Amino acid sequence: MSRADLSLWRIFRIPLLLVALSLTGLIGALLDNGLWDGLGAALLAATLVIATAAWVRRRRSRSH
């Protein structure tokens, strides 16, 4: 990857997505019960799944 490929958007798009998912999940779970609790938990779990998948992918690419 060349330096030209390292725009701010390419660097921060996944972290911004994780922040948006986390904040939506946290705020939604705090505002209302029922559906929002489940949705909030799902969004928070999604951030963990995405981060773990990225970590595993990076570890695999380094080992090959």
All heavy atoms as TSV, in Angstrom:
chain	resi	resn	atom	element	x	y	z
A	1	MET	N	N	0.847	-1.172	0.000
A	1	MET	CA	C	0.000	0.000	0.000
A	1	MET	C	C	0.892	1.234	0.000
A	1	MET	O	O	1.761	1.388	0.834
A	1	MET	CB	C	-0.893	-0.039	1.240
A	1	MET	CG	C	-2.018	0.933	1.186
A	1	MET	SD	S	-3.079	0.897	2.635
A	1	MET	CE	C	-4.062	-0.516	2.310
A	2	SER	N	N	0.663	2.089	-0.944
A	2	SER	CA	C	1.473	3.292	-1.027
A	2	SER	C	C	0.912	4.364	-0.097
A	2	SER	O	O	-0.189	4.267	0.421
A	2	SER	CB	C	1.484	3.808	-2.464
A	2	SER	OG	O	0.222	4.336	-2.798
A	3	ARG	N	N	1.696	5.390	0.091
A	3	ARG	CA	C	1.264	6.488	0.962
A	3	ARG	C	C	0.026	7.185	0.406
A	3	ARG	O	O	-0.805	7.681	1.157
A	3	ARG	CB	C	2.410	7.485	1.124
A	3	ARG	CG	C	2.090	8.617	2.058
A	3	ARG	CD	C	3.354	9.184	2.656
A	3	ARG	NE	N	3.108	10.373	3.422
A	3	ARG	CZ	C	2.685	10.387	4.684
A	3	ARG	NH1	N	2.438	9.266	5.292
A	3	ARG	NH2	N	2.511	11.517	5.320
A	4	ALA	N	N	-0.121	7.205	-0.893
A	4	ALA	CA	C	-1.288	7.839	-1.512
A	4	ALA	C	C	-2.577	7.101	-1.144
A	4	ALA	O	O	-3.643	7.690	-1.112
A	4	ALA	CB	C	-1.123	7.873	-3.025
A	5	ASP	N	N	-2.477	5.799	-0.862
A	5	ASP	CA	C	-3.644	5.011	-0.480
A	5	ASP	C	C	-4.077	5.265	0.961
A	5	ASP	O	O	-5.146	4.838	1.366
A	5	ASP	CB	C	-3.363	3.520	-0.631
A	5	ASP	CG	C	-3.179	3.116	-2.079
A	5	ASP	OD1	O	-3.700	3.827	-2.957
A	5	ASP	OD2	O	-2.523	2.099	-2.313
A	6	LEU	N	N	-3.251	5.925	1.755
A	6	LEU	CA	C	-3.539	6.119	3.166
A	6	LEU	C	C	-4.233	7.454	3.432
A	6	LEU	O	O	-3.744	8.298	4.162
A	6	LEU	CB	C	-2.244	6.020	3.994
A	6	LEU	CG	C	-1.576	4.654	3.992
A	6	LEU	CD1	C	-0.283	4.696	4.780
A	6	LEU	CD2	C	-2.499	3.600	4.553
A	7	SER	N	N	-5.406	7.616	2.859
A	7	SER	CA	C	-6.175	8.822	3.129
A	7	SER	C	C	-6.800	8.698	4.512
A	7	SER	O	O	-6.880	7.615	5.089
A	7	SER	CB	C	-7.259	9.008	2.073
A	7	SER	OG	O	-8.217	7.975	2.190
A	8	LEU	N	N	-7.253	9.829	5.055
A	8	LEU	CA	C	-7.889	9.793	6.370
A	8	LEU	C	C	-9.113	8.891	6.369
A	8	LEU	O	O	-9.380	8.196	7.349
A	8	LEU	CB	C	-8.268	11.208	6.812
A	8	LEU	CG	C	-7.120	12.084	7.293
A	8	LEU	CD1	C	-7.624	13.477	7.631
A	8	LEU	CD2	C	-6.443	11.468	8.495
A	9	TRP	N	N	-9.879	8.911	5.286
A	9	TRP	CA	C	-11.066	8.073	5.220
A	9	TRP	C	C	-10.698	6.591	5.286
A	9	TRP	O	O	-11.324	5.818	5.993
A	9	TRP	CB	C	-11.863	8.375	3.961
A	9	TRP	CG	C	-13.041	7.456	3.805
A	9	TRP	CD1	C	-13.233	6.540	2.825
A	9	TRP	CD2	C	-14.174	7.367	4.668
A	9	TRP	NE1	N	-14.418	5.880	3.030
A	9	TRP	CE2	C	-15.023	6.367	4.163
A	9	TRP	CE3	C	-14.554	8.025	5.834
A	9	TRP	CZ2	C	-16.225	6.009	4.759
A	9	TRP	CZ3	C	-15.747	7.670	6.430
A	9	TRP	CH2	C	-16.566	6.672	5.898
A	10	ARG	N	N	-9.661	6.167	4.557
A	10	ARG	CA	C	-9.256	4.755	4.567
A	10	ARG	C	C	-8.741	4.341	5.937
A	10	ARG	O	O	-8.918	3.202	6.347
A	10	ARG	CB	C	-8.205	4.491	3.498
A	10	ARG	CG	C	-8.805	4.475	2.108
A	10	ARG	CD	C	-7.871	3.923	1.065
A	10	ARG	NE	N	-7.286	2.648	1.372
A	10	ARG	CZ	C	-7.797	1.458	1.022
A	10	ARG	NH1	N	-8.935	1.417	0.374
A	10	ARG	NH2	N	-7.176	0.339	1.311
A	11	ILE	N	N	-8.121	5.236	6.648
A	11	ILE	CA	C	-7.570	4.903	7.957
A	11	ILE	C	C	-8.661	4.828	9.014
A	11	ILE	O	O	-8.682	3.922	9.843
A	11	ILE	CB	C	-6.499	5.938	8.363
A	11	ILE	CG1	C	-5.290	5.818	7.435
A	11	ILE	CG2	C	-6.082	5.746	9.818
A	11	ILE	CD1	C	-4.295	6.936	7.592
A	12	PHE	N	N	-9.603	5.767	8.993
A	12	PHE	CA	C	-10.549	5.904	10.096
A	12	PHE	C	C	-11.961	5.413	9.803
A	12	PHE	O	O	-12.839	5.562	10.653
A	12	PHE	CB	C	-10.612	7.369	10.535
A	12	PHE	CG	C	-9.361	7.822	11.212
A	12	PHE	CD1	C	-8.529	8.740	10.598
A	12	PHE	CD2	C	-9.002	7.335	12.448
A	12	PHE	CE1	C	-7.360	9.161	11.205
A	12	PHE	CE2	C	-7.837	7.744	13.070
A	12	PHE	CZ	C	-7.019	8.659	12.453
A	13	ARG	N	N	-12.222	4.808	8.658
A	13	ARG	CA	C	-13.599	4.418	8.353
A	13	ARG	C	C	-14.102	3.303	9.267
A	13	ARG	O	O	-15.238	3.365	9.736
A	13	ARG	CB	C	-13.756	4.050	6.892
A	13	ARG	CG	C	-13.011	2.814	6.480
A	13	ARG	CD	C	-13.153	2.553	5.016
A	13	ARG	NE	N	-12.279	1.428	4.677
A	13	ARG	CZ	C	-12.112	0.986	3.482
A	13	ARG	NH1	N	-12.736	1.560	2.491
A	13	ARG	NH2	N	-11.307	-0.018	3.257
A	14	ILE	N	N	-13.316	2.307	9.553
A	14	ILE	CA	C	-13.769	1.218	10.429
A	14	ILE	C	C	-13.868	1.689	11.880
A	14	ILE	O	O	-14.880	1.412	12.535
A	14	ILE	CB	C	-12.857	-0.020	10.290
A	14	ILE	CG1	C	-12.874	-0.544	8.859
A	14	ILE	CG2	C	-13.268	-1.104	11.277
A	14	ILE	CD1	C	-14.234	-0.972	8.352
A	15	PRO	N	N	-12.872	2.408	12.421
A	15	PRO	CA	C	-13.056	2.924	13.776
A	15	PRO	C	C	-14.266	3.846	13.918
A	15	PRO	O	O	-14.965	3.798	14.932
A	15	PRO	CB	C	-11.755	3.684	14.054
A	15	PRO	CG	C	-10.748	3.012	13.204
A	15	PRO	CD	C	-11.495	2.626	11.956
A	16	LEU	N	N	-14.560	4.658	12.911
A	16	LEU	CA	C	-15.746	5.511	12.961
A	16	LEU	C	C	-17.030	4.681	12.947
A	16	LEU	O	O	-17.996	5.004	13.647
A	16	LEU	CB	C	-15.750	6.507	11.802
A	16	LEU	CG	C	-14.746	7.658	11.923
A	16	LEU	CD1	C	-14.709	8.462	10.624
A	16	LEU	CD2	C	-15.087	8.540	13.088
A	17	LEU	N	N	-17.041	3.611	12.181
A	17	LEU	CA	C	-18.187	2.707	12.175
A	17	LEU	C	C	-18.384	2.079	13.555
A	17	LEU	O	O	-19.503	1.999	14.067
A	17	LEU	CB	C	-18.003	1.615	11.122
A	17	LEU	CG	C	-19.036	0.492	11.139
A	17	LEU	CD1	C	-20.400	1.019	10.715
A	17	LEU	CD2	C	-18.587	-0.647	10.255
A	18	LEU	N	N	-17.293	1.645	14.180
A	18	LEU	CA	C	-17.382	1.044	15.513
A	18	LEU	C	C	-17.877	2.049	16.548
A	18	LEU	O	O	-18.677	1.708	17.420
A	18	LEU	CB	C	-16.026	0.472	15.925
A	18	LEU	CG	C	-15.519	-0.701	15.088
A	18	LEU	CD1	C	-14.135	-1.131	15.556
A	18	LEU	CD2	C	-16.483	-1.854	15.119
A	19	VAL	N	N	-17.418	3.282	16.455
A	19	VAL	CA	C	-17.890	4.328	17.373
A	19	VAL	C	C	-19.383	4.569	17.183
A	19	VAL	O	O	-20.134	4.659	18.153
A	19	VAL	CB	C	-17.093	5.638	17.171
A	19	VAL	CG1	C	-17.764	6.804	17.855
A	19	VAL	CG2	C	-15.676	5.469	17.690
A	20	ALA	N	N	-19.820	4.655	15.933
A	20	ALA	CA	C	-21.240	4.899	15.654
A	20	ALA	C	C	-22.104	3.750	16.174
A	20	ALA	O	O	-23.155	3.979	16.796
A	20	ALA	CB	C	-21.457	5.093	14.156
A	21	LEU	N	N	-21.672	2.515	15.948
A	21	LEU	CA	C	-22.431	1.370	16.449
A	21	LEU	C	C	-22.475	1.346	17.974
A	21	LEU	O	O	-23.529	1.110	18.574
A	21	LEU	CB	C	-21.826	0.060	15.936
A	21	LEU	CG	C	-22.005	-0.259	14.462
A	21	LEU	CD1	C	-21.221	-1.510	14.089
A	21	LEU	CD2	C	-23.460	-0.433	14.117
A	22	SER	N	N	-21.341	1.605	18.598
A	22	SER	CA	C	-21.281	1.595	20.062
A	22	SER	C	C	-22.149	2.679	20.670
A	22	SER	O	O	-22.915	2.424	21.608
A	22	SER	CB	C	-19.835	1.780	20.539
A	22	SER	OG	O	-19.042	0.702	20.160
A	23	LEU	N	N	-22.029	3.890	20.159
A	23	LEU	CA	C	-22.836	4.989	20.705
A	23	LEU	C	C	-24.328	4.772	20.497
A	23	LEU	O	O	-25.133	5.027	21.396
A	23	LEU	CB	C	-22.415	6.320	20.080
A	23	LEU	CG	C	-21.125	6.917	20.610
A	23	LEU	CD1	C	-20.781	8.186	19.851
A	23	LEU	CD2	C	-21.243	7.207	22.093
A	24	THR	N	N	-24.702	4.284	19.336
A	24	THR	CA	C	-26.108	3.999	19.085
A	24	THR	C	C	-26.625	2.929	20.042
A	24	THR	O	O	-27.711	3.058	20.606
A	24	THR	CB	C	-26.317	3.553	17.625
A	24	THR	OG1	O	-25.813	4.556	16.753
A	24	THR	CG2	C	-27.778	3.301	17.325
A	25	GLY	N	N	-25.834	1.892	20.245
A	25	GLY	CA	C	-26.226	0.833	21.167
A	25	GLY	C	C	-26.325	1.313	22.600
A	25	GLY	O	O	-27.293	1.007	23.309
A	26	LEU	N	N	-25.347	2.086	23.045
A	26	LEU	CA	C	-25.366	2.584	24.421
A	26	LEU	C	C	-26.510	3.556	24.670
A	26	LEU	O	O	-27.247	3.442	25.648
A	26	LEU	CB	C	-24.026	3.260	24.743
A	26	LEU	CG	C	-22.839	2.337	24.950
A	26	LEU	CD1	C	-21.562	3.160	25.035
A	26	LEU	CD2	C	-23.023	1.500	26.189
A	27	ILE	N	N	-26.675	4.512	23.779
A	27	ILE	CA	C	-27.731	5.515	23.960
A	27	ILE	C	C	-29.109	4.870	23.845
A	27	ILE	O	O	-30.002	5.150	24.645
A	27	ILE	CB	C	-27.559	6.672	22.960
A	27	ILE	CG1	C	-26.291	7.460	23.313
A	27	ILE	CG2	C	-28.776	7.581	22.951
A	27	ILE	CD1	C	-25.872	8.467	22.272
A	28	GLY	N	N	-29.273	3.998	22.880
A	28	GLY	CA	C	-30.556	3.322	22.723
A	28	GLY	C	C	-30.923	2.485	23.931
A	28	GLY	O	O	-32.067	2.498	24.389
A	29	ALA	N	N	-29.961	1.765	24.472
A	29	ALA	CA	C	-30.228	0.927	25.644
A	29	ALA	C	C	-30.530	1.775	26.875
A	29	ALA	O	O	-31.290	1.357	27.747
A	29	ALA	CB	C	-29.048	0.007	25.905
A	30	LEU	N	N	-29.960	2.957	26.962
A	30	LEU	CA	C	-30.230	3.826	28.111
A	30	LEU	C	C	-31.575	4.544	28.004
A	30	LEU	O	O	-32.187	4.865	29.025
A	30	LEU	CB	C	-29.116	4.869	28.245
A	30	LEU	CG	C	-27.771	4.342	28.745
A	30	LEU	CD1	C	-26.726	5.437	28.628
A	30	LEU	CD2	C	-27.882	3.844	30.166
A	31	LEU	N	N	-32.040	4.799	26.799
A	31	LEU	CA	C	-33.255	5.586	26.618
A	31	LEU	C	C	-34.545	4.805	26.839
A	31	LEU	O	O	-35.522	5.366	27.324
A	31	LEU	CB	C	-33.280	6.205	25.218
A	31	LEU	CG	C	-32.284	7.322	24.970
A	31	LEU	CD1	C	-32.409	7.812	23.539
A	31	LEU	CD2	C	-32.488	8.471	25.941
A	32	ASP	N	N	-34.581	3.559	26.454
A	32	ASP	CA	C	-35.839	2.827	26.522
A	32	ASP	C	C	-35.563	1.360	26.818
A	32	ASP	O	O	-34.459	0.860	26.613
A	32	ASP	CB	C	-36.578	2.957	25.192
A	32	ASP	CG	C	-38.060	2.676	25.303
A	32	ASP	OD1	O	-38.558	2.539	26.434
A	32	ASP	OD2	O	-38.710	2.603	24.251
A	33	ASN	N	N	-36.582	0.670	27.313
A	33	ASN	CA	C	-36.484	-0.755	27.613
A	33	ASN	C	C	-37.086	-1.567	26.482
A	33	ASN	O	O	-37.620	-1.033	25.521
A	33	ASN	CB	C	-37.213	-1.066	28.918
A	33	ASN	CG	C	-36.471	-0.530	30.122
A	33	ASN	OD1	O	-35.264	-0.488	30.134
A	33	ASN	ND2	N	-37.219	-0.124	31.123
A	34	GLY	N	N	-37.010	-2.868	26.632
A	34	GLY	CA	C	-37.617	-3.762	25.647
A	34	GLY	C	C	-36.768	-3.904	24.411
A	34	GLY	O	O	-35.641	-4.389	24.459
A	35	LEU	N	N	-37.323	-3.471	23.297
A	35	LEU	CA	C	-36.644	-3.609	22.004
A	35	LEU	C	C	-35.288	-2.913	21.998
A	35	LEU	O	O	-34.308	-3.455	21.477
A	35	LEU	CB	C	-37.526	-3.043	20.887
A	35	LEU	CG	C	-36.922	-3.061	19.481
A	35	LEU	CD1	C	-36.702	-4.495	19.026
A	35	LEU	CD2	C	-37.804	-2.322	18.515
A	36	TRP	N	N	-35.214	-1.729	22.584
A	36	TRP	CA	C	-33.953	-0.978	22.583
A	36	TRP	C	C	-32.865	-1.684	23.381
A	36	TRP	O	O	-31.682	-1.578	23.061
A	36	TRP	CB	C	-34.157	0.436	23.093
A	36	TRP	CG	C	-34.635	1.343	22.019
A	36	TRP	CD1	C	-35.882	1.848	21.884
A	36	TRP	CD2	C	-33.882	1.819	20.908
A	36	TRP	NE1	N	-35.958	2.628	20.748
A	36	TRP	CE2	C	-34.743	2.624	20.136
A	36	TRP	CE3	C	-32.574	1.647	20.484
A	36	TRP	CZ2	C	-34.327	3.252	18.965
A	36	TRP	CZ3	C	-32.155	2.274	19.317
A	36	TRP	CH2	C	-33.019	3.063	18.571
A	37	ASP	N	N	-33.239	-2.396	24.440
A	37	ASP	CA	C	-32.238	-3.152	25.198
A	37	ASP	C	C	-31.614	-4.242	24.325
A	37	ASP	O	O	-30.396	-4.419	24.304
A	37	ASP	CB	C	-32.860	-3.789	26.440
A	37	ASP	CG	C	-33.117	-2.785	27.541
A	37	ASP	OD1	O	-32.456	-1.730	27.557
A	37	ASP	OD2	O	-33.973	-3.073	28.399
A	38	GLY	N	N	-32.462	-4.960	23.613
A	38	GLY	CA	C	-31.960	-6.006	22.724
A	38	GLY	C	C	-31.144	-5.445	21.579
A	38	GLY	O	O	-30.095	-5.980	21.218
A	39	LEU	N	N	-31.639	-4.354	20.995
A	39	LEU	CA	C	-30.918	-3.719	19.892
A	39	LEU	C	C	-29.580	-3.160	20.370
A	39	LEU	O	O	-28.551	-3.295	19.684
A	39	LEU	CB	C	-31.767	-2.607	19.277
A	39	LEU	CG	C	-31.205	-1.897	18.061
A	39	LEU	CD1	C	-31.003	-2.878	16.915
A	39	LEU	CD2	C	-32.117	-0.772	17.632
A	40	GLY	N	N	-29.588	-2.545	21.550
A	40	GLY	CA	C	-28.343	-2.017	22.103
A	40	GLY	C	C	-27.321	-3.105	22.350
A	40	GLY	O	O	-26.136	-2.961	22.029
A	41	ALA	N	N	-27.766	-4.222	22.910
A	41	ALA	CA	C	-26.861	-5.346	23.148
A	41	ALA	C	C	-26.321	-5.901	21.833
A	41	ALA	O	O	-25.133	-6.233	21.724
A	41	ALA	CB	C	-27.579	-6.431	23.929
A	42	ALA	N	N	-27.184	-5.990	20.830
A	42	ALA	CA	C	-26.747	-6.491	19.522
A	42	ALA	C	C	-25.721	-5.565	18.881
A	42	ALA	O	O	-24.725	-6.021	18.303
A	42	ALA	CB	C	-27.953	-6.665	18.605
A	43	LEU	N	N	-25.937	-4.264	18.979
A	43	LEU	CA	C	-24.989	-3.313	18.393
A	43	LEU	C	C	-23.650	-3.340	19.126
A	43	LEU	O	O	-22.588	-3.263	18.496
A	43	LEU	CB	C	-25.569	-1.901	18.401
A	43	LEU	CG	C	-26.715	-1.659	17.415
A	43	LEU	CD1	C	-27.329	-0.287	17.640
A	43	LEU	CD2	C	-26.225	-1.802	15.992
A	44	LEU	N	N	-23.691	-3.449	20.437
A	44	LEU	CA	C	-22.442	-3.538	21.189
A	44	LEU	C	C	-21.707	-4.842	20.889
A	44	LEU	O	O	-20.480	-4.867	20.772
A	44	LEU	CB	C	-22.705	-3.397	22.683
A	44	LEU	CG	C	-23.145	-2.004	23.127
A	44	LEU	CD1	C	-23.573	-2.037	24.584
A	44	LEU	CD2	C	-22.031	-1.001	22.920
A	45	ALA	N	N	-22.451	-5.923	20.742
A	45	ALA	CA	C	-21.834	-7.203	20.384
A	45	ALA	C	C	-21.242	-7.142	18.975
A	45	ALA	O	O	-20.185	-7.725	18.717
A	45	ALA	CB	C	-22.853	-8.321	20.485
A	46	ALA	N	N	-21.909	-6.425	18.078
A	46	ALA	CA	C	-21.410	-6.302	16.707
A	46	ALA	C	C	-20.045	-5.619	16.680
A	46	ALA	O	O	-19.173	-5.998	15.889
A	46	ALA	CB	C	-22.402	-5.526	15.849
A	47	THR	N	N	-19.849	-4.637	17.547
A	47	THR	CA	C	-18.537	-3.976	17.579
A	47	THR	C	C	-17.451	-4.944	18.012
A	47	THR	O	O	-16.348	-4.924	17.471
A	47	THR	CB	C	-18.548	-2.748	18.509
A	47	THR	OG1	O	-18.873	-3.152	19.826
A	47	THR	CG2	C	-19.529	-1.710	18.037
A	48	LEU	N	N	-17.767	-5.805	18.968
A	48	LEU	CA	C	-16.789	-6.806	19.401
A	48	LEU	C	C	-16.503	-7.825	18.305
A	48	LEU	O	O	-15.351	-8.220	18.096
A	48	LEU	CB	C	-17.284	-7.523	20.656
A	48	LEU	CG	C	-17.355	-6.688	21.917
A	48	LEU	CD1	C	-17.984	-7.497	23.041
A	48	LEU	CD2	C	-15.972	-6.211	22.312
A	49	VAL	N	N	-17.526	-8.234	17.593
A	49	VAL	CA	C	-17.353	-9.198	16.507
A	49	VAL	C	C	-16.504	-8.597	15.393
A	49	VAL	O	O	-15.584	-9.246	14.878
A	49	VAL	CB	C	-18.725	-9.664	15.966
A	49	VAL	CG1	C	-18.582	-10.453	14.682
A	49	VAL	CG2	C	-19.457	-10.481	17.021
A	50	ILE	N	N	-16.785	-7.370	15.016
A	50	ILE	CA	C	-16.022	-6.709	13.954
A	50	ILE	C	C	-14.564	-6.529	14.365
A	50	ILE	O	O	-13.647	-6.801	13.580
A	50	ILE	CB	C	-16.663	-5.354	13.587
A	50	ILE	CG1	C	-18.022	-5.577	12.922
A	50	ILE	CG2	C	-15.746	-4.538	12.668
A	50	ILE	CD1	C	-18.844	-4.316	12.783
A	51	ALA	N	N	-14.337	-6.072	15.587
A	51	ALA	CA	C	-12.961	-5.871	16.057
A	51	ALA	C	C	-12.206	-7.193	16.137
A	51	ALA	O	O	-11.030	-7.273	15.753
A	51	ALA	CB	C	-12.972	-5.174	17.413
A	52	THR	N	N	-12.857	-8.245	16.617
A	52	THR	CA	C	-12.211	-9.554	16.711
A	52	THR	C	C	-11.901	-10.109	15.325
A	52	THR	O	O	-10.817	-10.662	15.099
A	52	THR	CB	C	-13.101	-10.533	17.491
A	52	THR	OG1	O	-13.358	-9.989	18.790
A	52	THR	CG2	C	-12.447	-11.890	17.628
A	53	ALA	N	N	-12.832	-9.963	14.394
A	53	ALA	CA	C	-12.604	-10.439	13.026
A	53	ALA	C	C	-11.423	-9.711	12.384
A	53	ALA	O	O	-10.599	-10.333	11.706
A	53	ALA	CB	C	-13.855	-10.259	12.189
A	54	ALA	N	N	-11.326	-8.411	12.615
A	54	ALA	CA	C	-10.201	-7.643	12.056
A	54	ALA	C	C	-8.884	-8.083	12.687
A	54	ALA	O	O	-7.868	-8.200	11.998
A	54	ALA	CB	C	-10.422	-6.154	12.289
A	55	TRP	N	N	-8.904	-8.359	13.989
A	55	TRP	CA	C	-7.687	-8.797	14.683
A	55	TRP	C	C	-7.238	-10.162	14.150
A	55	TRP	O	O	-6.056	-10.364	13.872
A	55	TRP	CB	C	-7.949	-8.849	16.180
A	55	TRP	CG	C	-6.788	-9.309	16.980
A	55	TRP	CD1	C	-5.656	-8.595	17.262
A	55	TRP	CD2	C	-6.623	-10.585	17.596
A	55	TRP	NE1	N	-4.815	-9.356	18.031
A	55	TRP	CE2	C	-5.381	-10.576	18.241
A	55	TRP	CE3	C	-7.424	-11.716	17.663
A	55	TRP	CZ2	C	-4.908	-11.678	18.943
A	55	TRP	CZ3	C	-6.961	-12.810	18.362
A	55	TRP	CH2	C	-5.716	-12.785	18.990
A	56	VAL	N	N	-8.185	-11.093	13.997
A	56	VAL	CA	C	-7.853	-12.427	13.483
A	56	VAL	C	C	-7.333	-12.329	12.059
A	56	VAL	O	O	-6.337	-12.970	11.705
A	56	VAL	CB	C	-9.092	-13.351	13.561
A	56	VAL	CG1	C	-8.883	-14.633	12.774
A	56	VAL	CG2	C	-9.428	-13.651	15.011
A	57	ARG	N	N	-7.980	-11.519	11.244
A	57	ARG	CA	C	-7.545	-11.345	9.854
A	57	ARG	C	C	-6.131	-10.795	9.776
A	57	ARG	O	O	-5.304	-11.244	8.975
A	57	ARG	CB	C	-8.517	-10.420	9.142
A	57	ARG	CG	C	-8.222	-10.208	7.703
A	57	ARG	CD	C	-9.290	-9.343	7.086
A	57	ARG	NE	N	-8.847	-8.857	5.805
A	57	ARG	CZ	C	-9.401	-7.877	5.155
A	57	ARG	NH1	N	-10.461	-7.275	5.654
A	57	ARG	NH2	N	-8.939	-7.472	4.008
A	58	ARG	N	N	-5.834	-9.840	10.639
A	58	ARG	CA	C	-4.490	-9.249	10.636
A	58	ARG	C	C	-3.442	-10.265	11.098
A	58	ARG	O	O	-2.354	-10.343	10.548
A	58	ARG	CB	C	-4.479	-8.018	11.532
A	58	ARG	CG	C	-3.167	-7.302	11.492
A	58	ARG	CD	C	-3.242	-6.005	12.229
A	58	ARG	NE	N	-1.937	-5.360	12.158
A	58	ARG	CZ	C	-1.680	-4.191	12.619
A	58	ARG	NH1	N	-2.632	-3.481	13.170
A	58	ARG	NH2	N	-0.483	-3.683	12.517
A	59	ARG	N	N	-3.770	-11.052	12.116
A	59	ARG	CA	C	-2.836	-12.080	12.599
A	59	ARG	C	C	-2.565	-13.129	11.546
A	59	ARG	O	O	-1.443	-13.583	11.391
A	59	ARG	CB	C	-3.368	-12.729	13.878
A	59	ARG	CG	C	-3.579	-11.783	15.018
A	59	ARG	CD	C	-2.640	-11.846	16.111
A	59	ARG	NE	N	-2.284	-13.171	16.522
A	59	ARG	CZ	C	-1.263	-13.392	17.315
A	59	ARG	NH1	N	-0.570	-12.389	17.768
A	59	ARG	NH2	N	-0.941	-14.599	17.669
A	60	ARG	N	N	-3.616	-13.517	10.814
A	60	ARG	CA	C	-3.445	-14.519	9.755
A	60	ARG	C	C	-2.602	-13.982	8.613
A	60	ARG	O	O	-1.804	-14.705	8.020
A	60	ARG	CB	C	-4.802	-14.961	9.223
A	60	ARG	CG	C	-5.502	-15.888	10.139
A	60	ARG	CD	C	-6.757	-16.411	9.505
A	60	ARG	NE	N	-7.447	-17.301	10.425
A	60	ARG	CZ	C	-8.651	-17.747	10.236
A	60	ARG	NH1	N	-9.328	-17.401	9.159
A	60	ARG	NH2	N	-9.205	-18.531	11.120
A	61	SER	N	N	-2.787	-12.721	8.261
A	61	SER	CA	C	-2.020	-12.151	7.135
A	61	SER	C	C	-0.541	-11.993	7.517
A	61	SER	O	O	0.315	-12.067	6.649
A	61	SER	CB	C	-2.617	-10.820	6.698
A	61	SER	OG	O	-2.405	-9.821	7.691
A	62	ARG	N	N	-0.255	-11.798	8.781
A	62	ARG	CA	C	1.147	-11.693	9.211
A	62	ARG	C	C	1.844	-13.047	9.215
A	62	ARG	O	O	3.040	-13.128	9.000
A	62	ARG	CB	C	1.232	-11.103	10.610
A	62	ARG	CG	C	1.010	-9.627	10.654
A	62	ARG	CD	C	1.258	-9.132	12.036
A	62	ARG	NE	N	1.127	-7.697	12.111
A	62	ARG	CZ	C	1.319	-7.004	13.201
A	62	ARG	NH1	N	1.636	-7.599	14.326
A	62	ARG	NH2	N	1.189	-5.698	13.183
A	63	SER	N	N	1.093	-14.113	9.499
A	63	SER	CA	C	1.712	-15.426	9.609
A	63	SER	C	C	1.989	-16.055	8.245
A	63	SER	O	O	2.732	-17.002	8.153
A	63	SER	CB	C	0.839	-16.364	10.445
A	63	SER	OG	O	-0.381	-16.630	9.784
A	64	HIS	N	N	1.392	-15.543	7.178
A	64	HIS	CA	C	1.597	-16.144	5.847
A	64	HIS	C	C	2.603	-15.390	5.081
A	64	HIS	O	O	3.160	-14.524	5.072
A	64	HIS	CB	C	0.302	-16.162	5.074
A	64	HIS	CG	C	-0.649	-17.164	5.650
A	64	HIS	ND1	N	-1.477	-17.887	4.871
A	64	HIS	CD2	C	-0.917	-17.568	6.909
A	64	HIS	CE1	C	-2.215	-18.675	5.618
A	64	HIS	NE2	N	-1.880	-18.493	6.877
